[in-house]
């Protein structure tokens, strides 16, 4: 009989304690990233005669007081946590605090205690989970002539969830392999990989989403353009050829006018140079010609005079006078008789 009475008393006390706990609204779990800020809030669902509100951190062997609030003394923070803990909202029916620059050592459970009269301490409990998550890294590389390997890596603590999806023709292809590596700083790197068969005439969207616990996910999206491939006739087989053709035409439209202008300028300069050279040569000939002519005449005149004299000496007298042979002298004629 006594044993049954004791069990009944414990059940009543348990129900009473559970009822007191249900009077406080709070979050069971709070998540915060490393070096960010974590917030806790407790609120009484029924109005009580509260004289003091205190916040504690649960340690393995004890509870450590972080801060307190009373109407008489106001807000107080334990000097050991002056640069770590602060009040967001202070009151006797609700209370909120925050922890700055959270680290792995800040993980654990925290208590908010409403000291009411005559109920005693009404307690709410919230546990903090600290996580670390870096931005995802997306890699795209070719493997052979007809395959493309897409991989996404993310590092975090605890191990992140990496979701790799490939969208092609509105069809999703999830990553088909995943590898985890434990790092020395307690973080884990997870890599998800998908092998795709490359298809022409088709762009491919790759999306990588990573998440840790209930924290907001981080995402990276990349578009893999369709492969540009030429057929045996030399024509492009996909829409990418239009872009290439447009690029070539644009380049030629800019380069050709420049080349034409440059050629025209060079031609004009060459013509001017040739004309200047010819003009200079003509002027030099004009300046030299009179002197040369006079000198030639002076040089040739004595020679011609001497030649004429020699010619007259060699010519017989009868021919020099241009007539018939004259009659022989009388003395010569007598001798002949």
C-alpha positions as a printed Julia matrix, in Angstrom:
337×3 Matrix{Float64}:
   0.0    0.0      0.0
   2.81   2.41     0.9
   4.58   1.53    -2.35
   1.49   2.44    -4.37
   1.13   5.73    -2.49
   4.74   6.66    -3.32
   4.22   5.92    -7.01
   1.07   8.02    -7.02
   2.92  10.94    -5.36
   5.74  10.8     -7.92
   3.25  10.8    -10.77
   1.47  13.83    -9.33
   4.77  15.69    -8.93
   5.78  14.78   -12.5
   2.53  16.01   -13.93
   2.83  19.18   -11.85
   6.39  19.79   -13.05
   5.38  19.14   -16.67
   2.49  21.55   -16.29
   4.83  24.25   -15.01
   7.2   23.69   -17.94
   4.35  23.94   -20.43
   3.7   27.47   -19.17
   6.82  28.7    -20.99
   7.09  29.11   -24.75
  10.6   28.7    -26.15
  12.51  27.05   -28.98
  13.75  23.56   -28.31
  16.72  23.95   -30.66
  18.55  26.98   -31.98
  21.15  26.73   -34.76
  23.85  29.28   -35.45
  26.84  29.41   -37.75
  30.36  29.78   -36.45
  31.26  33.45   -35.81
  27.61  34.49   -36.09
  25.08  35.41   -33.4
  22.67  33.08   -31.58
  19.47  34.25   -29.9
  17.25  32.7    -27.17
  13.76  33.73   -26.11
  11.39  32.61   -23.3
   7.82  33.77   -22.76
   5.29  33.0    -20.04
   1.95  31.86   -21.44
   0.13  32.82   -18.22
   0.64  35.9    -16.13
   2.52  35.09   -12.94
   3.91  37.06   -10.04
   7.56  36.87   -11.12
  10.26  38.58    -9.08
  13.35  37.59   -11.06
  14.37  36.05   -14.39
  17.76  34.31   -14.78
  19.61  32.59   -17.62
  21.9   29.61   -17.09
  24.14  27.45   -19.2
  24.03  23.73   -18.43
  27.51  22.29   -17.89
  28.34  18.61   -17.34
  28.63  19.06   -13.56
  26.7   22.26   -12.8
  24.74  25.24   -14.07
  26.51  28.53   -14.69
  24.61  31.84   -14.41
  24.93  34.07   -17.48
  22.59  36.99   -16.77
  19.62  38.09   -14.68
  16.89  40.71   -14.52
  14.89  42.16   -11.65
  12.71  45.23   -11.36
  14.9   46.6     -8.6
  18.39  46.0    -10.09
  17.58  45.86   -13.81
  19.73  43.89   -16.28
  22.87  42.23   -15.03
  25.41  40.14   -16.93
  27.98  37.89   -15.29
  31.36  39.69   -15.65
  32.85  36.51   -17.12
  30.4   36.83   -20.06
  30.32  40.62   -20.38
  31.64  40.58   -23.96
  29.77  37.43   -24.89
  26.14  37.75   -23.67
  23.63  40.58   -23.92
  19.9   41.23   -23.45
  17.64  41.7    -26.43
  14.47  42.05   -24.36
  14.24  42.19   -20.55
  11.01  41.7    -18.64
   9.32  39.6    -15.97
   6.88  37.9    -18.37
   9.3   37.41   -21.28
  13.05  37.58   -21.74
  15.51  37.33   -24.64
  19.3   37.16   -24.76
  21.93  36.7    -27.49
  25.41  35.22   -27.69
  27.97  36.97   -29.86
  30.52  35.3    -32.14
  29.5   31.75   -31.32
  32.08  28.98   -31.37
  32.08  25.25   -30.87
  32.47  25.78   -27.08
  29.1   27.59   -26.99
  27.21  24.45   -27.99
  24.94  23.04   -25.31
  21.66  23.71   -23.51
  20.51  26.96   -21.88
  17.82  27.53   -19.22
  15.54  30.46   -18.6
  14.1   30.54   -15.04
  11.09  32.63   -14.04
  11.14  32.78   -10.21
   7.44  33.18    -9.36
   5.59  33.34    -6.06
   4.29  30.92    -4.91
   5.03  28.53    -7.81
   8.82  28.79    -7.58
  11.09  28.46   -10.62
   9.33  28.04   -13.97
  11.98  26.71   -16.36
  12.33  26.74   -20.12
  15.08  24.85   -21.95
  16.75  25.6    -25.31
  19.71  23.78   -26.86
  22.22  25.48   -29.19
  23.73  23.71   -32.18
  26.72  25.43   -33.76
  27.45  24.58   -37.37
  30.0   25.51   -40.01
  29.24  25.57   -43.7
  31.39  26.93   -46.51
  30.24  27.9    -49.97
  29.84  24.99   -52.43
  32.47  24.49   -55.13
  31.19  23.31   -58.51
  33.56  21.68   -61.04
  32.84  20.77   -64.68
  35.41  18.85   -66.71
  35.49  16.67   -69.81
  36.2   12.96   -69.57
  36.83  11.56   -73.0
  35.13  12.83   -76.13
  31.52  12.17   -75.19
  31.35  12.51   -71.39
  31.32  15.42   -68.96
  31.98  14.97   -65.24
  30.17  17.38   -62.91
  31.09  17.45   -59.22
  30.11  19.6    -56.25
  32.03  19.8    -52.97
  31.08  21.39   -49.65
  32.86  21.54   -46.3
  31.03  21.89   -43.01
  30.44  20.69   -39.49
  28.6   18.43   -39.02
  28.83  16.68   -42.4
  26.84  18.72   -44.93
  24.21  17.36   -47.26
  25.18  17.91   -50.89
  22.47  17.7    -53.55
  23.66  17.81   -57.15
  21.03  17.99   -59.88
  21.39  18.34   -63.63
  18.51  19.81   -65.63
  18.33  18.87   -69.3
  15.12  19.13   -71.32
  13.3   19.69   -68.0
  14.51  16.3    -66.73
  16.52  16.07   -63.49
  19.54  13.79   -63.18
  20.69  13.5    -59.55
  24.32  12.91   -58.58
  25.15   9.21   -58.72
  28.04   9.06   -56.23
  29.08  10.76   -52.99
  32.35  10.72   -51.03
  33.05  12.09   -47.52
  36.45  13.1    -46.12
  37.07  13.95   -42.46
  39.32  16.97   -41.94
  41.66  17.67   -39.03
  39.57  20.64   -37.78
  36.48  18.46   -37.17
  34.86  19.5    -40.45
  33.79  17.09   -43.19
  34.11  17.58   -46.95
  31.39  15.89   -49.0
  31.64  15.59   -52.79
  28.81  14.52   -55.07
  29.57  13.58   -58.7
  27.51  12.97   -61.84
  28.76  11.7    -65.23
  26.85  13.09   -68.21
  26.8   12.03   -71.83
  27.22  15.18   -73.83
  24.44  15.98   -76.24
  24.63  18.53   -79.05
  22.07  21.28   -79.63
  21.3   21.37   -75.9
  22.34  23.54   -72.94
  22.61  21.86   -69.55
  21.86  23.47   -66.18
  23.82  22.18   -63.18
  22.6   23.03   -59.68
  24.38  22.28   -56.4
  22.63  22.82   -53.05
  24.3   22.23   -49.66
  22.81  22.29   -46.18
  23.78  21.64   -42.57
  21.16  20.82   -39.92
  18.21  23.18   -40.29
  20.32  26.13   -41.44
  19.49  27.89   -44.73
  20.94  26.08   -47.69
  23.61  27.51   -49.96
  23.41  27.02   -53.68
  25.45  27.44   -56.86
  24.06  27.2    -60.4
  26.03  26.94   -63.65
  24.97  26.62   -67.28
  26.99  24.29   -69.53
  26.57  25.51   -73.13
  25.88  23.08   -75.95
  28.98  21.78   -77.72
  29.92  23.5    -80.98
  30.74  20.78   -83.52
  31.3   20.96   -87.28
  29.99  18.44   -89.79
  31.92  16.91   -92.68
  30.68  19.68   -95.01
  32.25  22.25   -92.75
  29.01  23.77   -91.43
  28.24  24.18   -87.74
  25.63  21.79   -86.45
  24.22  23.8    -83.55
  23.17  27.28   -82.57
  26.64  28.02   -81.25
  27.8   28.38   -84.88
  25.64  31.44   -85.24
  27.52  33.09   -82.42
  30.86  32.17   -84.02
  29.76  33.48   -87.42
  28.54  36.7    -85.87
  31.85  37.13   -84.07
  33.82  36.64   -87.3
  31.64  39.09   -89.23
  31.9   41.69   -86.5
  35.68  41.32   -86.37
  36.02  41.66   -90.15
  33.74  44.69   -90.24
  36.06  46.41   -87.79
  39.42  45.23   -89.17
  38.82  45.62   -92.91
  38.05  49.38   -92.9
  41.14  49.96   -90.81
  43.29  47.97   -93.24
  41.84  49.89   -96.22
  42.56  53.25   -94.61
  46.09  52.16   -93.74
  46.71  50.96   -97.35
  45.41  54.24   -98.77
  47.64  56.28   -96.48
  50.71  54.21   -97.4
  49.9   54.54  -101.13
  49.59  58.34  -100.91
  52.87  58.59   -99.03
  54.66  56.46  -101.63
  53.26  58.54  -104.51
  54.29  61.78  -102.84
  57.73  60.42  -102.17
  58.12  59.35  -105.83
  56.94  62.73  -107.14
  59.29  64.62  -104.81
  62.2   62.46  -105.94
  61.4   63.02  -109.63
  61.0   66.76  -109.19
  64.35  67.01  -107.45
  66.06  65.0   -110.22
  64.59  67.22  -112.95
  65.71  70.38  -111.2
  69.23  69.01  -110.92
  69.32  68.23  -114.67
  68.15  71.74  -115.53
  70.87  73.29  -113.42
  73.63  71.11  -114.91
  72.57  71.12  -118.67
  73.79  74.64  -119.83
  77.25  74.18  -118.46
  77.55  70.74  -120.02
  76.49  72.01  -123.49
  78.9   74.91  -123.45
  81.71  72.7   -122.33
  80.93  70.2   -125.08
  80.99  72.87  -127.73
  84.3   74.24  -126.44
  85.79  70.77  -126.4
  84.65  69.68  -129.82
  85.57  72.89  -131.79
  89.4   72.53  -131.79
  89.23  68.89  -132.74
  86.96  69.53  -135.68
  89.21  72.41  -136.83
  92.3   70.19  -136.75
  90.5   67.42  -138.65
  89.54  69.87  -141.37
  93.12  71.05  -141.75
  94.42  67.49  -142.09
  91.8   66.74  -144.67
  92.84  69.75  -146.8
  96.48  68.71  -146.71
  95.71  65.22  -147.99
  93.48  66.42  -150.79
  95.24  67.12  -154.22
  95.22  70.7   -155.33
  93.11  70.02  -158.3
  90.47  68.46  -156.15
  90.73  71.17  -153.53
  89.88  73.76  -156.21
  86.99  71.57  -157.32
  87.75  71.88  -161.11
  89.43  70.0   -163.96
  93.17  69.32  -163.95
  95.02  72.49  -165.03
  97.32  72.48  -167.94
 100.94  71.52  -167.18
 103.51  74.31  -166.91
 105.26  75.36  -170.15
 108.57  73.9   -169.0
 107.15  70.56  -168.53
 105.44  70.74  -171.87
 108.72  71.5   -173.67
 110.43  68.57  -172.16
 107.76  66.38  -173.37
 108.17  67.63  -176.94
